[in-house]
Amino acid sequence: MARGFMGKMLWVDLSRKELKEEALDEKVGRDFLGGYGLGARVLFSRQKAGVDPLGPDSILGITTGVLTGTDALGGSRYVMVGKSPLTGGWGDANSGGNVGPNLKFSGYDAVFFTGISDKPVYLYIDNGKAEIRDASNLWGKDSFETQDILREEHGKDLEVACIGPSGEKVALVAAVMNNKGRAAGRSGLGAVMGSKKLKAIAVKGSMKVPVADAQKASEMRKRHLANMGPNVQFMGEFGTSFLFNMCCEVDDAPTKNWGGAAVVDFTSYKDIGAEPVKAEVERGFGCWHCPIGCGGIMKAGTGEYKYAAGAHKPEYETLAMFGSNCLNNNLASIIQANDICNRYGLDTISAGACIAFTIECYENGIITRGDTDGLEMTWGNHKSIIAMTEKLAKREGFGDVIADGVKKAAKKIGKGSEKYAMHIEGQEVPAHDSRGGPHFAIGYGTEPTPARHTQGGEGPLPPGALPEFDHNSLKGRGVPHNIGSNLTNAYNASGVCMIVIGDGYGHWDDFMEALKVITGWDITREELIKTGERIKTMRQAFNVREGLASPWEFPDRMMGIPPKTEGPRAGVTVDKAEHFNEYLEAMDWDINSGKPSKKKLLELGLDDVAKVLWP
């Protein structure tokens, strides 16, 4: 087997309680780099079209990349993969922490689950020995308690990916949690895990990831650490919260359910920005062997919100979705909301979007206090925001209406509420504005997972990764965005962190060296770009087979229809053809359906996929 991989996958049939090991094909490893590349290849081959994502025939996977658990900087990531119950198409959710490396140390590159258990269970892996164990005592426990109980039983070196009560209740905005504050949040895969009655994946091991040259890898890491970019210290001090003030000032952050502009409607945004957040941090937190450590552990809440010490620092997305998007300038309440989501296992992006949707429906008379269990859901009302977040987490009262996301909530409510549901194909829009952010518009509208800020094609990438183009123009953007998107797919699949890619690696050559030294492959930049394109196209082929077509439909508001009249992005309207067509043509995907051409599929070595999509 190629270096960088353990060479084994585990298949777990939860209905039959059967375990089966399978060798990872070396060519598949090189063609897809592990991670969601491997996941897309496996699910397209093994899962039939049209299956219920919450049914027994769906496959749920946890996968690692070729660089996960190695000396490559930022090699800490794992990915949950499956059919998304939010969109009905390809679903993936990427997380850091310690689980990914330790899954490999336990002997496996990936684990795939089929069927549905008749009772709550968890998978336990110890140095290549896997068991399905009873989780009845864990069912109903939050993600913090679950991790603590399992570590008490199996040892402190155990790493756990689990769902909380929201996943157990199959809330479609549920996440998979690890390290008490790291989340594989998007695509609703926590709900898929809950539907299978799979409470946790618990792993421990002392195996080493095989590498081509261990001494060179160690020496390389030292050099790369010395070459890290200038933003590393700043990112380590503030984490992603440093983005908040800047994004509010340029009107990139969501404000008033995307209907306003922070500099006009939320002038107190600095109250919840980087410096106030930093003041509440007790100590830093970093994922496995991270050279940056952008996370943070918070002091205990002492005011109105008495969250326990150990709550995780809210990321930019959480600050924005529960802050500016709800016109909420109470930082303690945002830390509380973040802690609720982490404990119950919720995607903070989707949860914050659900709260903002509820507020706008309430403000416009579509729902009343009779609907919201007596809560006055008004802009900036942090007490009601927290109370409704708790209801969402527990699927209680009106929280049950919004627990499956804004698309389904609007369908239940009706009365014109659809225009306030900020989603793309069922996935809530993350905290960067597609109006005035062309690379976000292209990514949200054309990538295999809609409305995802981590799939854009122009950053974060090391210097020298893209050809020169005019950042102020939509023209000439298709080819560089395509290259950047392909590289992003390769990075994400390889198991490295995007923050380390953008702020850590000093140059493109460092990442290429890491890949070569770990694997022993004589890989070129051109091959890596093509590999990323193969991964992305494989993910897209899953959608096409499911009958889904992209470019995805946007809410009018996110297209600037009508355009804003105030703020830095006043007057901006997204023109679909201008934004998307040049990129889709560069991809050789149909501009109306997103279907990859037969020629492109064959060029990427996806002959079997071509036979399915082009019979």
C-alpha positions in Angstrom: 0.0 0.0 0.0 1.1 3.6 -0.7 2.7 5.4 2.2 0.5 7.8 4.1 -2.3 5.2 4.3 -2.9 2.4 6.8 -4.2 0.4 3.9 -7.5 -0.8 5.5 -11.1 0.2 5.6 -13.7 -1.2 8.0 -17.3 -2.0 7.1 -19.8 -2.1 9.9 -23.3 -3.6 9.2 -25.3 -2.2 12.1 -28.4 -4.3 11.3 -26.6 -7.6 11.4 -23.9 -6.5 13.9 -21.2 -7.7 11.5 -17.7 -6.2 10.9 -15.6 -6.7 7.8 -12.2 -5.4 6.8 -11.3 -4.4 3.3 -8.0 -3.5 1.8 -7.7 0.1 0.4 -6.8 -0.1 -3.2 -3.5 1.7 -3.9 -4.7 3.4 -7.1 -7.9 4.6 -5.3 -5.7 6.1 -2.6 -3.6 8.1 -5.1 -6.6 9.0 -7.3 -8.7 10.4 -4.4 -6.2 11.1 -1.5 -8.6 9.7 1.1 -11.1 12.0 2.9 -14.2 12.9 1.0 -12.5 11.9 -2.2 -12.4 8.3 -1.0 -15.9 8.7 0.4 -17.4 9.9 -2.8 -15.7 7.1 -4.8 -17.0 4.4 -2.3 -20.6 5.8 -2.0 -21.0 6.2 -5.7 -19.9 2.6 -6.2 -21.7 0.9 -3.3 -24.9 3.0 -2.7 -27.8 2.9 -5.0 -29.4 6.1 -6.3 -32.5 7.3 -4.5 -32.0 5.7 -1.1 -33.5 7.4 1.9 -30.5 9.1 3.7 -32.1 8.2 7.0 -32.9 4.6 5.9 -31.0 1.3 6.3 -29.6 1.4 2.8 -27.7 4.6 3.2 -24.0 4.5 3.9 -22.4 6.8 6.5 -18.6 7.1 6.5 -15.8 8.6 8.6 -12.7 9.0 6.5 -9.2 10.3 6.9 -6.8 11.8 4.3 -3.4 10.7 3.2 -1.7 13.4 5.3 -3.9 12.9 8.4 -1.7 11.9 11.4 1.6 12.6 9.7 4.3 15.3 9.9 2.5 17.4 7.3 1.5 20.7 9.0 -2.2 20.7 9.9 -2.7 17.0 9.3 -5.5 16.7 11.8 -8.7 16.4 9.8 -11.4 13.8 9.3 -14.6 13.9 7.2 -18.0 12.5 7.7 -19.6 11.5 4.4 -23.0 10.3 3.3 -26.2 11.4 1.5 -27.4 14.6 3.0 -30.9 14.6 4.4 -30.9 18.4 4.0 -30.2 18.5 0.3 -30.9 15.0 -0.9 -27.4 15.0 -2.6 -23.8 14.5 -1.7 -23.0 15.4 1.9 -19.7 15.8 3.7 -18.6 17.5 7.0 -15.0 18.2 7.8 -13.7 18.4 11.4 -10.4 18.9 13.2 -9.4 17.8 16.7 -7.8 14.5 17.5 -10.2 11.9 16.1 -8.8 11.8 12.5 -5.2 11.0 13.4 -6.2 8.5 16.1 -8.5 6.6 13.7 -5.5 6.0 11.6 -3.4 5.1 14.6 -6.1 2.5 15.5 -5.4 0.9 12.1 -8.0 2.2 9.6 -8.1 4.9 7.0 -11.9 4.9 6.9 -15.0 3.2 8.5 -18.3 2.8 6.6 -21.6 2.1 8.3 -24.7 0.4 6.8 -28.0 -0.7 8.2 -29.8 0.5 11.4 -29.1 -0.9 14.8 -32.1 -2.2 16.8 -30.7 -0.4 19.9 -28.1 2.4 20.6 -24.6 1.2 19.9 -21.1 2.6 19.6 -18.1 1.4 17.6 -15.0 0.8 19.7 -11.6 0.3 17.9 -8.4 -0.5 19.8 -5.3 -1.0 17.7 -7.0 -2.8 14.9 -9.6 -4.7 17.0 -13.1 -3.4 16.4 -16.2 -4.1 18.4 -19.8 -3.0 18.3 -20.8 -2.2 21.9 -24.1 -1.3 23.7 -24.6 2.4 24.1 -27.9 2.3 26.0 -26.3 4.1 28.9 -25.0 6.8 26.6 -28.3 7.5 24.8 -29.7 10.8 26.0 -26.3 12.1 27.2 -24.8 15.2 25.7 -21.6 15.1 23.7 -19.4 16.2 26.7 -20.9 13.5 29.0 -20.5 10.9 26.2 -16.9 11.6 25.7 -16.2 11.6 29.5 -18.0 8.3 30.1 -16.2 6.5 27.3 -12.8 7.9 28.4 -13.5 6.8 31.9 -14.2 3.3 30.6 -11.5 3.0 28.0 -8.8 5.4 29.1 -7.8 9.0 28.6 -6.1 8.3 25.3 -9.4 7.4 23.7 -10.7 9.8 21.1 -14.5 10.1 20.4 -16.7 11.3 17.6 -20.3 11.3 18.8 -23.7 12.8 18.5 -25.7 14.6 21.2 -29.4 14.5 21.9 -30.2 16.5 18.7 -28.6 13.8 16.5 -30.5 11.1 18.5 -33.7 12.9 17.7 -32.7 13.1 14.0 -32.7 16.9 13.8 -31.5 17.6 10.3 -29.2 20.4 11.5 -27.4 18.0 13.8 -23.6 17.7 13.8 -21.0 15.0 14.8 -18.9 16.3 17.7 -15.5 15.6 19.0 -13.1 17.2 21.6 -16.1 19.0 23.2 -16.1 21.8 20.6 -15.0 20.6 17.3 -17.8 19.7 14.9 -18.3 17.9 11.6 -21.3 20.2 11.3 -22.6 20.6 7.8 -24.9 18.4 5.6 -27.0 17.0 8.5 -24.8 13.9 8.9 -25.4 14.0 12.7 -29.0 13.1 11.8 -27.8 10.2 9.6 -25.7 8.9 12.5 -28.7 9.2 14.9 -31.0 7.5 12.4 -28.7 4.5 12.6 -28.7 4.6 16.4 -25.0 5.0 16.3 -24.1 7.1 19.3 -20.3 7.2 18.9 -17.1 6.1 17.2 -14.4 5.6 19.8 -10.9 5.0 18.7 -7.5 4.5 20.3 -4.2 3.1 18.9 -0.5 3.3 18.8 0.2 2.3 15.2 2.3 4.7 13.2 1.2 5.9 9.8 3.7 4.5 7.2 5.7 7.2 5.4 8.2 7.0 2.6 11.0 8.5 4.7 10.4 9.2 8.4 13.7 11.1 8.9 13.0 13.4 5.9 9.5 13.9 7.1 10.7 15.0 10.5 13.3 17.3 9.1 10.8 18.7 6.6 8.3 19.6 9.4 11.0 21.6 11.2 11.7 23.6 8.1 8.1 24.2 7.4 7.5 25.3 10.9 10.3 27.8 10.5 8.8 29.0 7.1 5.3 29.6 8.4 3.6 32.8 7.2 3.3 36.1 9.1 -0.4 35.6 10.1 0.3 32.5 12.3 0.9 34.4 15.6 -2.1 36.6 15.0 -4.3 33.6 14.2 -3.1 31.7 17.3 -4.0 34.7 19.5 -7.5 35.4 18.1 -8.5 32.5 16.0 -11.2 33.0 13.4 -12.9 35.6 15.6 -10.5 38.2 14.1 -12.6 38.1 10.9 -15.7 39.4 12.6 -15.1 43.2 12.7 -13.6 43.2 9.2 -16.5 41.2 7.7 -19.0 43.5 9.4 -17.2 46.6 8.1 -17.2 45.4 4.5 -20.7 44.0 4.7 -19.6 40.4 4.3 -21.1 39.2 7.6 -24.8 38.3 7.7 -26.9 41.0 9.3 -30.6 40.8 10.2 -31.1 37.5 8.4 -29.1 38.8 5.5 -31.5 41.7 5.1 -29.3 44.5 6.5 -25.8 45.8 6.8 -23.8 45.8 10.0 -22.5 49.4 9.6 -26.1 50.5 9.4 -28.2 48.1 11.4 -25.7 46.6 13.9 -23.3 49.4 14.8 -22.4 47.7 18.1 -20.7 44.8 16.3 -17.3 45.5 18.0 -18.9 44.5 21.3 -18.7 40.8 20.2 -15.5 41.0 18.1 -12.0 39.6 18.5 -10.8 41.6 21.5 -13.9 41.0 23.7 -13.8 37.3 22.8 -10.1 37.1 23.6 -10.8 38.6 27.0 -13.0 35.7 27.9 -10.5 33.0 26.9 -8.9 31.0 29.7 -6.4 29.1 27.6 -5.7 28.2 24.0 -6.8 25.0 22.2 -5.2 23.3 19.2 -6.0 20.3 17.2 -3.6 17.4 17.0 0.0 18.6 16.5 -1.3 22.0 15.3 1.3 24.7 14.8 -1.2 27.5 15.2 -3.7 26.6 17.9 -6.5 28.9 16.8 -9.1 27.5 19.3 -9.8 28.6 22.8 -11.3 27.3 26.1 -13.4 29.9 27.8 -13.6 31.1 31.4 -16.8 30.1 33.2 -19.7 32.5 32.7 -20.3 34.6 35.8 -23.1 36.9 34.7 -26.6 36.1 33.3 -25.3 33.1 31.4 -23.4 30.8 33.7 -21.9 28.3 31.2 -19.3 26.0 32.7 -15.6 26.6 32.4 -14.4 24.6 29.4 -16.8 25.9 26.8 -15.1 26.4 23.5 -14.4 29.8 22.0 -17.0 30.7 19.3 -15.6 30.7 15.8 -16.3 33.6 13.3 -19.3 31.7 11.8 -20.9 31.3 15.2 -20.3 34.9 16.2 -21.9 36.0 12.9 -24.8 33.7 12.8 -25.9 34.2 16.5 -24.6 37.7 16.6 -24.9 40.1 13.7 -27.4 37.9 11.9 -29.8 38.1 14.9 -28.7 41.7 15.8 -27.5 40.3 19.1 -24.5 42.1 20.7 -24.5 40.1 24.0 -21.3 38.1 23.8 -22.1 35.9 26.8 -25.3 34.7 25.2 -23.4 33.8 22.0 -20.9 31.8 24.1 -23.9 30.1 25.7 -25.5 29.4 22.3 -22.2 27.9 21.1 -22.0 25.7 24.2 -25.6 24.5 23.8 -24.9 23.6 20.2 -21.6 21.8 21.1 -23.2 19.8 23.9 -26.4 18.9 22.0 -24.6 18.4 18.7 -25.8 21.1 16.4 -24.3 22.9 13.4 -24.0 26.5 14.7 -24.3 27.9 11.2 -27.6 26.2 10.6 -28.8 26.7 14.1 -28.1 30.5 14.0 -29.8 30.7 10.6 -32.9 29.0 12.1 -33.1 31.5 14.9 -32.7 34.5 12.5 -35.4 33.0 10.3 -37.7 32.6 13.3 -37.1 36.2 14.4 -37.9 37.6 10.9 -41.1 35.5 10.7 -42.1 36.8 14.1 -41.3 40.4 13.3 -43.4 40.2 10.1 -46.4 38.6 11.9 -46.2 35.3 10.2 -45.8 33.6 13.6 -46.9 34.9 17.0 -46.1 34.3 20.7 -48.7 31.6 20.5 -46.5 29.7 18.0 -43.2 30.4 19.8 -44.2 29.0 23.2 -44.6 32.5 24.6 -41.1 33.7 23.5 -40.9 37.3 22.1 -38.7 36.5 19.1 -37.4 40.0 18.3 -34.1 41.3 16.9 -31.4 41.3 19.5 -33.5 39.7 22.2 -30.7 37.4 23.5 -32.9 35.8 26.2 -35.4 34.6 23.6 -32.5 33.6 21.3 -31.0 31.3 23.9 -34.4 29.9 25.0 -35.3 29.1 21.4 -31.9 27.6 20.8 -32.5 25.2 23.7 -35.9 24.3 22.3 -34.3 23.6 18.9 -31.7 21.4 20.5 -34.3 19.4 22.4 -36.9 19.4 19.5 -39.4 21.0 21.9 -42.3 23.3 21.0 -41.4 25.6 18.1 -37.9 24.2 18.3 -39.2 21.1 16.6 -40.4 23.1 13.7 -37.0 24.6 13.0 -34.9 21.6 13.9 -34.9 20.3 10.3 -33.6 23.5 8.9 -35.2 26.6 7.4 -36.3 25.0 4.1 -38.5 22.5 5.8 -39.6 25.0 8.5 -40.8 27.4 5.9 -42.8 24.6 4.2 -44.5 23.8 7.5 -45.2 27.4 8.3 -46.2 28.7 4.9 -47.7 32.2 4.8 -44.9 33.6 2.7 -42.2 32.6 5.2 -40.2 31.0 2.3 -38.7 34.4 1.4 -37.1 34.6 4.8 -35.5 31.1 4.6 -31.9 31.7 3.7 -30.8 28.3 2.3 -29.5 26.9 -1.0 -31.0 23.6 -1.9 -31.8 23.0 1.8 -28.4 23.9 3.3 -28.4 27.1 5.3 -26.1 29.9 3.9 -22.8 30.3 5.9 -21.6 33.7 7.2 -20.1 35.2 4.0 -22.1 37.2 1.5 -22.5 36.0 -2.1 -23.4 39.6 -3.0 -20.0 41.3 -3.6 -18.0 38.1 -2.9 -17.8 36.5 -6.4 -15.8 33.4 -5.3 -18.4 32.7 -2.6 -21.3 33.1 -5.1 -19.6 30.7 -7.4 -18.8 28.2 -4.7 -22.3 28.4 -3.1 -24.0 28.0 -6.5 -21.9 25.4 -8.3 -20.0 23.2 -5.9 -21.3 19.7 -5.1 -22.2 20.8 -1.6 -24.3 24.0 -1.9 -23.8 27.0 0.4 -20.4 26.0 1.7 -17.7 28.7 2.4 -14.9 26.1 2.5 -15.4 25.1 -1.2 -14.6 28.5 -2.8 -11.8 28.5 -5.4 -9.8 31.5 -4.5 -8.7 31.0 -0.9 -7.2 30.3 1.5 -4.4 29.0 -0.7 -0.6 29.3 -0.5 1.0 32.1 -2.5 1.7 31.1 -6.1 -1.1 28.6 -6.2 -3.3 30.5 -8.8 -2.5 32.3 -12.1 -2.9 36.1 -12.0 -6.4 37.5 -12.6 -8.3 40.7 -11.9 -10.0 40.3 -8.5 -12.2 43.3 -9.3 -13.8 41.7 -12.3 -16.0 38.7 -13.0 -14.4 38.2 -16.4 -11.4 35.9 -16.6 -12.3 34.3 -13.3 -13.4 30.9 -14.5 -10.1 29.2 -15.1 -8.3 30.4 -11.9 -11.4 29.7 -9.8 -11.5 26.2 -11.3 -7.8 25.6 -10.5 -8.4 27.0 -6.9 -11.5 24.8 -6.4 -9.6 21.7 -7.6 -6.7 22.5 -5.2 -9.2 23.1 -2.4 -10.8 19.7 -3.0 -7.3 18.1 -3.0 -6.4 19.9 0.3 -9.6 18.9 2.0 -9.3 15.3 0.9 -5.7 15.1 2.0 -6.6 15.7 5.6 -4.9 19.1 6.2 -6.5 22.1 7.8 -7.5 25.0 5.5 -6.3 27.5 8.1 -2.9 26.0 8.1 -2.9 26.0 4.3 -3.9 29.7 4.2 -1.9 31.0 7.1 0.7 28.4 7.8 2.4 27.1 4.7 4.8 29.8 3.5 4.5 28.7 -0.2 2.9 26.3 -2.5 6.1 24.2 -2.7 5.9 23.4 1.0 2.6 21.6 0.6 3.9 19.7 -2.5 7.0 18.7 -0.6 4.9 17.3 2.3 2.8 15.2 -0.1 5.9 13.8 -1.8 7.9 13.1 1.3 5.0 11.4 3.1 3.8 9.3 0.1 6.9 8.9 -2.0 4.9 9.9 -5.0 6.6 11.9 -7.7 3.5 14.1 -7.9 3.4 17.3 -9.9 1.3 20.3 -9.4 -0.6 19.4 -12.6 -1.3 16.0 -11.2 -2.6 17.4 -8.0 -4.9 19.9 -9.8 -6.3 17.0 -11.8 -6.7 14.9 -8.7 -8.7 17.6 -7.1 -10.8 17.9 -10.2 -11.4 14.2 -10.1 -12.5 14.4 -6.4 -14.9 17.3 -7.1 -16.3 15.6 -10.2 -16.9 12.4 -8.3 -18.9 14.3 -5.7 -20.8 16.1 -8.4 -21.6 12.8 -10.2 -23.3 11.6 -7.0 -25.6 14.6 -7.2 -26.3 14.1 -10.9 -27.2 10.5 -10.4 -29.6 11.6 -7.6 -31.4 13.8 -10.2 -30.1 17.1 -8.8 -29.1 20.0 -11.1 -26.8 22.9 -10.4 -26.2 25.8 -10.5 -28.3 25.7 -7.4 -31.2 28.1 -6.9 -30.5 31.0 -4.5 -32.9 33.0 -2.3 -33.6 36.3 -4.1 -32.1 38.1 -1.1 -28.7 36.4 -1.6 -28.8 37.3 -5.2 -29.4 41.0 -4.5 -33.0 40.9 -5.8 -33.8 43.6 -5.1 -30.3 45.0 -4.3 -29.5 46.6 -0.9 -30.1 50.3 -0.7 -27.6 50.9 2.2 -24.2 49.8 3.3 -21.0 48.8 1.4 -22.8 46.4 -0.9 -25.7 48.6 -1.9 -26.8 48.2 -5.5 -25.1 44.8 -5.9 -27.0 42.0 -7.8 -25.6 38.6 -8.6 -25.9 37.8 -12.3 -26.0 34.0 -12.6 -24.7 33.7 -16.1 -21.9 36.2 -15.4 -20.9 34.5 -12.1 -21.3 30.9 -13.0 -21.0 30.1 -16.7 -17.3 30.9 -17.3 -16.5 28.6 -14.3 -18.8 25.8 -15.4 -17.3 25.9 -18.9 -13.8 25.7 -17.5 -15.0 22.6 -15.5 -16.6 21.2 -18.7 -19.8 20.8 -16.8 -23.1 21.6 -18.4 -24.1 25.3 -17.6 -27.7 24.4 -17.0 -27.5 21.1 -15.1 -23.9 20.9 -13.8 -23.5 17.5 -15.4 -19.9 16.7 -16.2 -19.3 15.9 -19.9 -18.5 12.3 -20.9 -15.2 13.6 -22.3 -14.3 15.0 -18.9 -15.2 11.9 -17.0 -13.1 9.7 -19.3 -10.2 12.2 -19.1 -10.3 11.8 -15.3 -10.3 8.0 -15.5 -14.0 7.8 -14.3 -15.0 5.4 -17.0 -17.6 3.6 -14.8 -19.1 6.9 -13.9 -19.4 7.9 -17.5 -21.3 4.7 -18.2 -23.8 5.6 -15.5 -24.3 9.3 -16.4 -24.0 8.8 -20.2 -25.6 5.4 -20.9 
